Amino acid sequence: MARDSSRHPPHDEPSRVVAFLARAGRSIKPMGQGSKDKRPLVLLAEDEAIIAIDLEDSLRAAGFAVAGPFATNAQAAAWLETGRPDVACLDHGLQDGCCDALVRALVARGVPVLNLTGHDAEREALSELSAATWVMKPVPFSTLLDKLRRIMGRRIEPTGQLPTFGRSH
């Protein structure tokens, strides 16, 4: 499904989330494997600035550490090169396209994935994506939190097949 390019600029333009956070006096807080924080680390990818900030604040208040929010697959993939989340919470449609490759990379590393979507048609039957837990938006935060905690309890085995990031065909 093609995204409205007027709403979602090309990925080479500055991220709307990063720009929004900068205007608000905030920034993406990178967290890597060397972090001394013992809270579960969530990789958060969401391209709508208001939703991203709300999710980040709510996750932190619920006791999670947050990597992101990332507005693009490219940003999340770059962080994933050195970071290791305990769980991922992804908007299925980011500024630079659907997050299928990101889901595959996380599954390959054994990271449980919560995939948020507003479009039921985006639930593809690809075996790599079946490991992700799908949630339809809008969703109350209490439901999202419950699902995150549940998938963290059932760690998945890494597939070991690390994909190349880019647009899927």
C-alpha positions as YAML, in Angstrom:
chain: A
units: angstrom
residues:
- id: 1
  name: MET
  ca: [0.00, 0.00, 0.00]
- id: 2
  name: ALA
  ca: [1.54, 3.31, -1.09]
- id: 3
  name: ARG
  ca: [1.87, 6.04, 1.49]
- id: 4
  name: ASP
  ca: [0.82, 9.63, 0.82]
- id: 5
  name: SER
  ca: [4.12, 11.33, 0.01]
- id: 6
  name: SER
  ca: [2.75, 14.72, 1.10]
- id: 7
  name: ARG
  ca: [2.22, 13.26, 4.61]
- id: 8
  name: HIS
  ca: [5.40, 11.19, 4.64]
- id: 9
  name: PRO
  ca: [8.36, 12.94, 3.03]
- id: 10
  name: PRO
  ca: [11.18, 10.92, 1.44]
- id: 11
  name: HIS
  ca: [13.55, 9.33, 3.94]
- id: 12
  name: ASP
  ca: [16.46, 11.59, 2.90]
- id: 13
  name: GLU
  ca: [14.68, 14.64, 4.39]
- id: 14
  name: PRO
  ca: [15.10, 15.33, 8.13]
- id: 15
  name: SER
  ca: [12.86, 13.17, 10.26]
- id: 16
  name: ARG
  ca: [9.69, 14.90, 11.41]
- id: 17
  name: VAL
  ca: [9.97, 13.18, 14.78]
- id: 18
  name: VAL
  ca: [13.56, 14.32, 15.31]
- id: 19
  name: ALA
  ca: [12.64, 17.85, 14.21]
- id: 20
  name: PHE
  ca: [9.55, 17.87, 16.44]
- id: 21
  name: LEU
  ca: [11.56, 16.62, 19.41]
- id: 22
  name: ALA
  ca: [14.25, 19.24, 18.79]
- id: 23
  name: ARG
  ca: [11.63, 22.01, 18.76]
- id: 24
  name: ALA
  ca: [10.28, 20.62, 22.05]
- id: 25
  name: GLY
  ca: [13.77, 20.65, 23.57]
- id: 26
  name: ARG
  ca: [14.00, 16.84, 23.55]
- id: 27
  name: SER
  ca: [16.06, 14.35, 21.58]
- id: 28
  name: ILE
  ca: [16.25, 10.67, 20.80]
- id: 29
  name: LYS
  ca: [18.04, 9.01, 23.67]
- id: 30
  name: PRO
  ca: [20.39, 6.37, 22.27]
- id: 31
  name: MET
  ca: [20.78, 3.34, 24.49]
- id: 32
  name: GLY
  ca: [23.15, 0.53, 23.68]
- id: 33
  name: GLN
  ca: [24.27, -2.74, 25.13]
- id: 34
  name: GLY
  ca: [26.57, -0.95, 27.54]
- id: 35
  name: SER
  ca: [23.72, 0.80, 29.35]
- id: 36
  name: LYS
  ca: [23.62, 0.20, 33.11]
- id: 37
  name: ASP
  ca: [19.84, 0.62, 33.09]
- id: 38
  name: LYS
  ca: [18.18, -2.60, 34.27]
- id: 39
  name: ARG
  ca: [14.74, -1.70, 32.92]
- id: 40
  name: PRO
  ca: [13.56, -3.72, 29.87]
- id: 41
  name: LEU
  ca: [14.64, -1.89, 26.71]
- id: 42
  name: VAL
  ca: [11.98, -1.25, 24.04]
- id: 43
  name: LEU
  ca: [12.96, -0.32, 20.49]
- id: 44
  name: LEU
  ca: [10.21, 2.16, 19.55]
- id: 45
  name: ALA
  ca: [9.55, 3.03, 15.90]
- id: 46
  name: GLU
  ca: [6.65, 5.41, 15.18]
- id: 47
  name: ASP
  ca: [6.57, 8.16, 12.56]
- id: 48
  name: GLU
  ca: [3.73, 10.26, 13.95]
- id: 49
  name: ALA
  ca: [5.43, 12.70, 16.35]
- id: 50
  name: ILE
  ca: [2.58, 13.08, 18.84]
- id: 51
  name: ILE
  ca: [2.01, 9.32, 19.05]
- id: 52
  name: ALA
  ca: [5.76, 8.68, 19.32]
- id: 53
  name: ILE
  ca: [6.17, 11.08, 22.23]
- id: 54
  name: ASP
  ca: [3.06, 9.76, 23.98]
- id: 55
  name: LEU
  ca: [4.22, 6.14, 23.58]
- id: 56
  name: GLU
  ca: [7.74, 6.99, 24.75]
- id: 57
  name: ASP
  ca: [6.49, 8.81, 27.86]
- id: 58
  name: SER
  ca: [3.96, 6.08, 28.66]
- id: 59
  name: LEU
  ca: [6.52, 3.28, 28.25]
- id: 60
  name: ARG
  ca: [9.01, 5.09, 30.49]
- id: 61
  name: ALA
  ca: [6.30, 5.65, 33.11]
- id: 62
  name: ALA
  ca: [5.49, 1.92, 32.93]
- id: 63
  name: GLY
  ca: [9.09, 1.05, 33.80]
- id: 64
  name: PHE
  ca: [10.69, 0.55, 30.40]
- id: 65
  name: ALA
  ca: [13.82, 2.11, 28.94]
- id: 66
  name: VAL
  ca: [13.21, 3.33, 25.37]
- id: 67
  name: ALA
  ca: [15.48, 3.38, 22.32]
- id: 68
  name: GLY
  ca: [13.96, 5.89, 19.93]
- id: 69
  name: PRO
  ca: [11.42, 6.82, 18.93]
- id: 70
  name: PHE
  ca: [12.60, 6.26, 15.38]
- id: 71
  name: ALA
  ca: [10.54, 7.62, 12.47]
- id: 72
  name: THR
  ca: [12.18, 5.49, 9.78]
- id: 73
  name: ASN
  ca: [13.34, 1.94, 9.25]
- id: 74
  name: ALA
  ca: [16.79, 3.32, 8.43]
- id: 75
  name: GLN
  ca: [17.09, 5.04, 11.83]
- id: 76
  name: ALA
  ca: [15.95, 1.93, 13.70]
- id: 77
  name: ALA
  ca: [18.25, -0.32, 11.64]
- id: 78
  name: ALA
  ca: [21.22, 1.95, 12.32]
- id: 79
  name: TRP
  ca: [20.54, 1.78, 16.06]
- id: 80
  name: LEU
  ca: [20.07, -2.00, 15.84]
- id: 81
  name: GLU
  ca: [23.61, -2.40, 14.48]
- id: 82
  name: THR
  ca: [24.95, -1.79, 18.00]
- id: 83
  name: GLY
  ca: [21.86, -1.90, 20.22]
- id: 84
  name: ARG
  ca: [20.05, -4.92, 21.66]
- id: 85
  name: PRO
  ca: [16.44, -4.36, 22.70]
- id: 86
  name: ASP
  ca: [14.48, -6.72, 24.91]
- id: 87
  name: VAL
  ca: [11.34, -6.10, 22.86]
- id: 88
  name: ALA
  ca: [10.23, -3.93, 19.92]
- id: 89
  name: CYS
  ca: [7.10, -1.83, 19.44]
- id: 90
  name: LEU
  ca: [6.80, -0.83, 15.77]
- id: 91
  name: ASP
  ca: [4.32, 1.13, 13.70]
- id: 92
  name: HIS
  ca: [4.05, -1.08, 10.60]
- id: 93
  name: GLY
  ca: [4.14, 1.91, 8.23]
- id: 94
  name: LEU
  ca: [7.07, 4.25, 8.84]
- id: 95
  name: GLN
  ca: [8.21, 7.26, 6.79]
- id: 96
  name: ASP
  ca: [10.41, 5.12, 4.54]
- id: 97
  name: GLY
  ca: [7.94, 2.25, 4.12]
- id: 98
  name: CYS
  ca: [6.66, -0.83, 5.88]
- id: 99
  name: CYS
  ca: [8.83, -2.36, 8.58]
- id: 100
  name: ASP
  ca: [8.99, -5.93, 7.23]
- id: 101
  name: ALA
  ca: [12.82, -5.93, 6.99]
- id: 102
  name: LEU
  ca: [13.07, -4.48, 10.50]
- id: 103
  name: VAL
  ca: [10.77, -7.22, 11.83]
- id: 104
  name: ARG
  ca: [12.93, -9.85, 10.10]
- id: 105
  name: ALA
  ca: [16.10, -8.37, 11.63]
- id: 106
  name: LEU
  ca: [14.58, -8.37, 15.11]
- id: 107
  name: VAL
  ca: [13.23, -11.92, 14.76]
- id: 108
  name: ALA
  ca: [16.67, -13.03, 13.54]
- id: 109
  name: ARG
  ca: [18.07, -11.70, 16.83]
- id: 110
  name: GLY
  ca: [15.36, -13.36, 18.93]
- id: 111
  name: VAL
  ca: [13.65, -10.08, 19.84]
- id: 112
  name: PRO
  ca: [9.87, -10.24, 20.36]
- id: 113
  name: VAL
  ca: [8.00, -7.74, 18.15]
- id: 114
  name: LEU
  ca: [4.71, -5.91, 18.67]
- id: 115
  name: ASN
  ca: [3.63, -4.59, 15.28]
- id: 116
  name: LEU
  ca: [1.02, -1.79, 15.34]
- id: 117
  name: THR
  ca: [-1.12, -1.14, 12.29]
- id: 118
  name: GLY
  ca: [-4.21, 0.80, 11.38]
- id: 119
  name: HIS
  ca: [-4.77, -1.37, 8.28]
- id: 120
  name: ASP
  ca: [-5.87, -4.97, 8.63]
- id: 121
  name: ALA
  ca: [-4.68, -5.62, 5.07]
- id: 122
  name: GLU
  ca: [-1.07, -5.03, 6.16]
- id: 123
  name: ARG
  ca: [-1.05, -8.30, 8.11]
- id: 124
  name: GLU
  ca: [0.92, -10.38, 5.66]
- id: 125
  name: ALA
  ca: [1.18, -14.13, 5.95]
- id: 126
  name: LEU
  ca: [4.96, -14.15, 5.49]
- id: 127
  name: SER
  ca: [6.52, -16.64, 7.87]
- id: 128
  name: GLU
  ca: [9.09, -14.07, 9.07]
- id: 129
  name: LEU
  ca: [6.30, -11.70, 10.08]
- id: 130
  name: SER
  ca: [4.14, -14.33, 11.74]
- id: 131
  name: ALA
  ca: [6.49, -14.21, 14.76]
- id: 132
  name: ALA
  ca: [5.34, -10.63, 15.36]
- id: 133
  name: THR
  ca: [2.27, -9.93, 17.47]
- id: 134
  name: TRP
  ca: [-0.09, -7.69, 15.50]
- id: 135
  name: VAL
  ca: [-2.24, -5.05, 17.18]
- id: 136
  name: MET
  ca: [-4.82, -2.88, 15.44]
- id: 137
  name: LYS
  ca: [-4.70, 0.87, 16.13]
- id: 138
  name: PRO
  ca: [-6.14, 2.66, 17.92]
- id: 139
  name: VAL
  ca: [-5.34, 0.65, 21.02]
- id: 140
  name: PRO
  ca: [-5.55, 1.66, 24.69]
- id: 141
  name: PHE
  ca: [-2.11, 1.89, 26.28]
- id: 142
  name: SER
  ca: [-3.12, -0.65, 28.94]
- id: 143
  name: THR
  ca: [-3.78, -3.23, 26.19]
- id: 144
  name: LEU
  ca: [-0.51, -2.41, 24.44]
- id: 145
  name: LEU
  ca: [1.37, -2.71, 27.73]
- id: 146
  name: ASP
  ca: [-0.26, -6.07, 28.48]
- id: 147
  name: LYS
  ca: [0.70, -7.40, 25.03]
- id: 148
  name: LEU
  ca: [4.30, -6.14, 25.39]
- id: 149
  name: ARG
  ca: [4.64, -7.89, 28.75]
- id: 150
  name: ARG
  ca: [3.15, -11.10, 27.35]
- id: 151
  name: ILE
  ca: [5.46, -11.28, 24.34]
- id: 152
  name: MET
  ca: [8.47, -10.58, 26.55]
- id: 153
  name: GLY
  ca: [7.52, -13.70, 28.49]
- id: 154
  name: ARG
  ca: [7.74, -15.84, 25.37]
- id: 155
  name: ARG
  ca: [11.16, -15.17, 23.92]
- id: 156
  name: ILE
  ca: [11.54, -16.39, 20.35]
- id: 157
  name: GLU
  ca: [14.48, -18.35, 19.04]
- id: 158
  name: PRO
  ca: [16.77, -16.35, 16.76]
- id: 159
  name: THR
  ca: [16.55, -17.42, 13.13]
- id: 160
  name: GLY
  ca: [20.11, -16.28, 12.49]
- id: 161
  name: GLN
  ca: [19.11, -14.96, 9.06]
- id: 162
  name: LEU
  ca: [20.05, -11.29, 9.18]
- id: 163
  name: PRO
  ca: [18.38, -9.39, 6.33]
- id: 164
  name: THR
  ca: [19.58, -6.43, 4.34]
- id: 165
  name: PHE
  ca: [17.57, -3.28, 5.04]
- id: 166
  name: GLY
  ca: [15.88, -1.41, 2.25]
- id: 167
  name: ARG
  ca: [12.60, -1.32, 0.46]
- id: 168
  name: SER
  ca: [10.85, -4.68, 0.20]
- id: 169
  name: HIS
  ca: [9.44, -5.68, -3.15]
...
